[in-house]
Amino acid sequence: MSWLKRERTGIKQAPKPDRAEMPEGLWTKCDGCGEALFQTVLEENLWTCPNCGHHFRVAARTYAGYLTDPESFRERHANLVAGDPLEFRDAKLPYPERLAAAQRDTGEKDAAISGIATIGGVPVSVALMNFFFMGGSMGSVVGEKVARTIETAIDERRACVVVSATGGARMQEGILSLMQMAKTSALLARLQRERLPFISVLTDPSTAGVLASYASLGDVIVAEPRALVGFAGARVIRQTIGEDLPAGFQRAEFVLEKGFIDRIVHRKRMREELSRLLEFLWRSTRGFAREGQSTPHAELPARAATGERPAAASGDR
């Protein structure tokens, strides 16, 4: 037997005590402070951390419940589905299979929903992006829904509100996705000529081609705290300019300081804040009336947003 080798006869281990298993879905770790939060507490706080204020990402339908007046949202253009004219295949899947997987996981047909609603009693045409559907990427369907949202605002004399949560244009649709930038921007110029307001709401993240088009063209641009707001990634910018970048330079607080956005609003106050803005814009345009005409809408009712926290909407975050 070698002096440097010990024969192992088997190591006895003490039996492990039975441990109660933690049911899934009851607790969520906060990415901001690391605290384990009970899910019902998060839902009561509209998926924001009560300790540090971190804003979790939520699905578009959930956010619609937070932002619009109760029972006022009416979805339109729900049946739009993307095609695959480029027959694109990424590193793992063909585009149709990638779409099908996202549709199965989210229950949505694409990365945005659109419709009409009221916010504080003011009629709006609204589109909301869903980051959980392929990173909220903008393809032909998202661009078309945003475009139709703007057209609805013009045709029905409503304010236009778009909530962004996106990583940018969808690579699987190539130039077709990039064309949506020009299409939506041209329609927003027409909206401005019609003297109708556009409010852009930036949630985490709001980046790339979407930020370079309609998300940055709002008459008023508001953002949630600590939302990522930028065009290119930090690494790409650093390599391009060859300089170190300041900490948090693509966060909402930094771009607010530089004048890129107008204000930062906590999610629990977002409906109230937009209600105030829309009421001001409503009155300054005589109820979104055309030049020389009266408003097509009824008189503005008492403001629906009273400062109370809106009830949490059902659905997955």
ZAMARGU-4260 file (C-alpha; in steps of 0.2 Angstrom, whole numbers, plus 5000, padded with zeros to 4 digits):
<rodrens>
0) 5000/5000/5000 | 5007/5017/4995 | 5010/5029/5010 | 5002/5043/4999 | 4986/5034/4995
5) 4972/5031/5008 | 4959/5018/5005 | 4942/5025/5007 | 4929/5012/5015 | 4914/5023/5013
10) 4910/5039/5022 | 4894/5039/5032 | 4883/5054/5031 | 4871/5060/5044 | 4853/5059/5038
15) 4847/5076/5033 | 4831/5082/5042 | 4816/5084/5031 | 4814/5102/5025 | 4797/5109/5020
20) 4797/5114/5002 | 4793/5132/4997 | 4778/5133/4986 | 4783/5141/4969 | 4777/5158/4965
25) 4774/5165/4983 | 4790/5175/4984 | 4800/5186/4972 | 4817/5192/4975 | 4819/5211/4972
30) 4832/5215/4959 | 4835/5232/4968 | 4838/5228/4986 | 4838/5209/4986 | 4824/5207/4998
35) 4812/5192/4996 | 4795/5199/4994 | 4778/5191/4996 | 4769/5191/4979 | 4753/5198/4986
40) 4763/5213/4993 | 4770/5216/4976 | 4753/5215/4968 | 4746/5227/4981 | 4761/5239/4976
45) 4758/5237/4957 | 4774/5227/4956 | 4785/5239/4964 | 4796/5236/4979 | 4789/5244/4995
50) 4807/5244/5002 | 4818/5252/4988 | 4805/5257/4975 | 4812/5245/4962 | 4800/5244/4947
55) 4797/5226/4941 | 4793/5223/4923 | 4774/5219/4920 | 4764/5213/4905 | 4755/5226/4894
60) 4738/5221/4899 | 4743/5222/4918 | 4750/5240/4914 | 4734/5245/4905 | 4724/5241/4921
65) 4736/5252/4931 | 4736/5266/4919 | 4718/5268/4912 | 4702/5271/4921 | 4693/5255/4927
70) 4684/5245/4914 | 4688/5259/4901 | 4700/5250/4890 | 4693/5242/4874 | 4706/5233/4863
75) 4707/5235/4845 | 4717/5227/4831 | 4719/5211/4841 | 4720/5199/4827 | 4736/5206/4818
80) 4749/5193/4816 | 4766/5194/4809 | 4771/5185/4793 | 4788/5179/4788 | 4792/5186/4771
85) 4811/5185/4774 | 4810/5167/4779 | 4822/5172/4793 | 4830/5159/4805 | 4841/5164/4820
90) 4854/5154/4828 | 4841/5142/4835 | 4824/5143/4827 | 4815/5149/4812 | 4805/5165/4814
95) 4788/5157/4814 | 4793/5145/4828 | 4800/5159/4838 | 4784/5168/4836 | 4774/5153/4841
100) 4784/5150/4856 | 4782/5168/4862 | 4763/5167/4858 | 4762/5152/4869 | 4772/5159/4883
105) 4763/5176/4884 | 4745/5172/4877 | 4748/5187/4866 | 4749/5188/4847 | 4763/5200/4847
110) 4773/5212/4857 | 4760/5226/4859 | 4741/5229/4862 | 4731/5244/4857 | 4714/5251/4859
115) 4704/5266/4866 | 4701/5271/4884 | 4700/5285/4896 | 4713/5292/4908 | 4705/5303/4921
120) 4690/5304/4911 | 4699/5311/4895 | 4697/5300/4879 | 4714/5292/4874 | 4720/5281/4860
125) 4733/5270/4868 | 4746/5257/4864 | 4756/5247/4877 | 4771/5236/4873 | 4775/5219/4881
130) 4793/5216/4885 | 4789/5197/4889 | 4785/5195/4870 | 4802/5193/4862 | 4809/5207/4872
135) 4796/5219/4867 | 4804/5220/4850 | 4796/5231/4836 | 4791/5221/4821 | 4778/5225/4807
140) 4763/5221/4819 | 4769/5232/4833 | 4773/5246/4821 | 4756/5244/4813 | 4747/5244/4830
145) 4756/5260/4835 | 4752/5268/4818 | 4733/5263/4820 | 4734/5270/4838 | 4739/5287/4831
150) 4727/5286/4817 | 4713/5282/4829 | 4718/5298/4839 | 4717/5308/4824 | 4700/5301/4817
155) 4691/5301/4834 | 4700/5317/4841 | 4708/5308/4856 | 4725/5310/4865 | 4738/5297/4860
160) 4747/5288/4874 | 4761/5275/4870 | 4769/5265/4884 | 4786/5258/4879 | 4795/5242/4885
165) 4806/5236/4872 | 4824/5231/4866 | 4821/5239/4849 | 4818/5234/4832 | 4815/5215/4828
170) 4830/5208/4819 | 4820/5193/4812 | 4810/5206/4801 | 4825/5216/4795 | 4821/5231/4785
175) 4802/5229/4788 | 4805/5232/4806 | 4815/5248/4803 | 4802/5254/4791 | 4790/5256/4806
180) 4801/5270/4813 | 4798/5281/4798 | 4780/5276/4797 | 4776/5280/4815 | 4786/5296/4815
185) 4777/5303/4800 | 4760/5299/4808 | 4765/5308/4824 | 4770/5324/4813 | 4752/5323/4806
190) 4745/5321/4824 | 4755/5337/4829 | 4747/5346/4814 | 4730/5341/4821 | 4734/5349/4837
195) 4732/5333/4847 | 4743/5328/4861 | 4755/5313/4862 | 4762/5307/4879 | 4776/5294/4878
200) 4778/5284/4894 | 4795/5275/4895 | 4797/5260/4906 | 4811/5248/4909 | 4819/5246/4896
205) 4815/5259/4882 | 4829/5257/4870 | 4836/5257/4852 | 4824/5259/4837 | 4809/5262/4847
210) 4817/5276/4857 | 4825/5283/4841 | 4807/5285/4834 | 4790/5287/4842 | 4796/5285/4860
215) 4806/5301/4860 | 4794/5311/4850 | 4781/5314/4864 | 4774/5331/4868 | 4777/5325/4886
220) 4789/5311/4890 | 4788/5303/4907 | 4798/5288/4913 | 4797/5276/4928 | 4811/5277/4941
225) 4828/5269/4935 | 4821/5264/4918 | 4834/5260/4906 | 4833/5274/4892 | 4846/5274/4878
230) 4849/5270/4860 | 4865/5259/4859 | 4872/5248/4873 | 4885/5255/4885 | 4898/5243/4878
235) 4896/5248/4860 | 4896/5267/4865 | 4912/5264/4875 | 4921/5256/4861 | 4915/5269/4849
240) 4920/5285/4858 | 4935/5277/4867 | 4930/5284/4884 | 4923/5279/4901 | 4905/5283/4903
245) 4897/5290/4919 | 4888/5278/4931 | 4870/5276/4927 | 4871/5287/4911 | 4857/5277/4903
250) 4845/5278/4917 | 4829/5289/4918 | 4837/5300/4932 | 4852/5304/4921 | 4843/5308/4905
255) 4830/5319/4915 | 4845/5329/4921 | 4851/5331/4903 | 4833/5337/4898 | 4829/5321/4887
260) 4813/5317/4897 | 4801/5329/4906 | 4798/5320/4923 | 4800/5304/4932 | 4784/5296/4939
265) 4782/5282/4951 | 4770/5268/4944 | 4758/5271/4958 | 4756/5289/4954 | 4756/5287/4935
270) 4738/5287/4932 | 4735/5302/4943 | 4750/5311/4934 | 4744/5308/4916 | 4726/5313/4922
275) 4733/5330/4927 | 4743/5332/4911 | 4728/5326/4900 | 4716/5338/4908 | 4727/5353/4905
280) 4729/5347/4887 | 4711/5344/4885 | 4706/5362/4891 | 4720/5370/4881 | 4713/5363/4865
285) 4695/5365/4869 | 4692/5347/4871 | 4703/5341/4857 | 4692/5351/4845 | 4697/5355/4827
290) 4701/5372/4822 | 4685/5383/4822 | 4674/5368/4828 | 4667/5362/4845 | 4673/5346/4854
295) 4666/5330/4848 | 4666/5323/4865 | 4655/5326/4881 | 4661/5338/4894 | 4675/5332/4904
300) 4668/5323/4920 | 4676/5324/4937 | 4693/5317/4936 | 4694/5299/4939 | 4711/5299/4946
305) 4709/5305/4964 | 4727/5301/4970 | 4722/5284/4977 | 4731/5269/4971 | 4722/5260/4957
310) 4717/5242/4960 | 4730/5230/4954 | 4725/5222/4938 | 4724/5203/4936 | 4736/5194/4925
315) 4754/5188/4925 | 4767/5201/4927
</rodrens>
